[in-house]
Amino acid sequence: MALRFGPEVCTTKTDYGTVLLDQRSGDYWELNPTGTLVVRTLLDGGGEAAAVDALVAEFDISRPRAEQDVADLVRELRESGLAS
């Protein structure tokens, strides 16, 4: 399923990855390059399987590890209220 951030969430690319700012609370999260790739893939309409494929292709990571990392990040973003 594609990922969507609420209108109160701002994203900014950095030299290291991406920063997410929740304007409601002032909290922010810094995504590393792998998290950035996952979020970019999902925001562009790809599903979790596409994000896993992107991680495996871009980084030296096993498919099971990529699957777990994608699932964990998506769960954390949704539980935090940043994404739906």
C-alpha positions in Angstrom: 0.0 0.0 0.0 1.3 3.5 -0.8 2.2 5.8 2.0 0.8 9.3 2.5 1.9 11.9 5.0 -0.7 14.2 6.6 -0.7 17.9 5.6 1.0 18.8 8.9 4.1 16.7 8.0 7.0 18.5 6.2 9.8 16.6 4.6 13.3 18.0 3.8 16.1 16.3 2.1 19.5 16.5 3.8 23.0 15.5 2.9 22.5 12.3 4.9 18.8 11.4 4.2 15.5 13.0 4.9 14.1 14.9 7.9 10.4 14.6 8.7 8.8 17.4 10.9 5.4 17.0 12.6 4.2 20.6 12.8 1.5 19.6 15.3 4.0 18.5 18.0 7.3 19.9 16.8 8.8 16.4 16.8 11.1 15.4 14.0 12.6 12.2 12.7 15.8 11.9 10.6 15.7 9.1 8.1 19.0 7.5 7.0 19.5 6.7 3.3 17.7 3.4 3.5 14.7 5.0 5.2 14.7 7.7 2.7 14.6 5.2 -0.2 11.7 3.3 1.4 9.7 6.5 2.0 10.4 7.9 -1.5 9.3 4.6 -3.1 6.1 4.5 -1.0 5.3 8.1 -1.5 5.7 7.6 -5.3 2.9 5.0 -5.2 4.9 1.8 -4.8 4.0 -0.8 -2.3 6.0 -2.4 0.4 7.3 -5.0 -2.0 8.6 -2.3 -4.3 10.4 -0.7 -1.4 11.9 -4.1 -0.5 13.1 -4.5 -4.1 14.6 -1.0 -4.1 16.5 -1.7 -0.9 17.9 -5.0 -2.1 18.9 -3.4 -5.4 20.6 -0.3 -3.9 22.2 -1.7 -0.7 24.0 -4.8 0.4 21.1 -6.2 2.3 19.3 -9.5 2.3 15.6 -9.7 1.3 14.4 -10.9 4.7 16.2 -8.0 6.4 14.8 -5.6 3.8 11.3 -6.9 4.4 11.6 -6.5 8.1 13.1 -3.0 7.8 10.3 -1.8 5.5 7.6 -3.3 7.7 9.1 -1.7 10.9 9.5 1.7 9.3 6.0 1.8 7.9 4.6 0.6 11.2 6.5 3.3 13.1 5.4 6.0 10.7 1.7 5.0 11.0 1.8 4.5 14.8 3.4 7.9 15.3 0.5 9.5 13.3 2.8 10.8 10.6 1.5 8.6 7.8 -1.6 6.7 6.7 
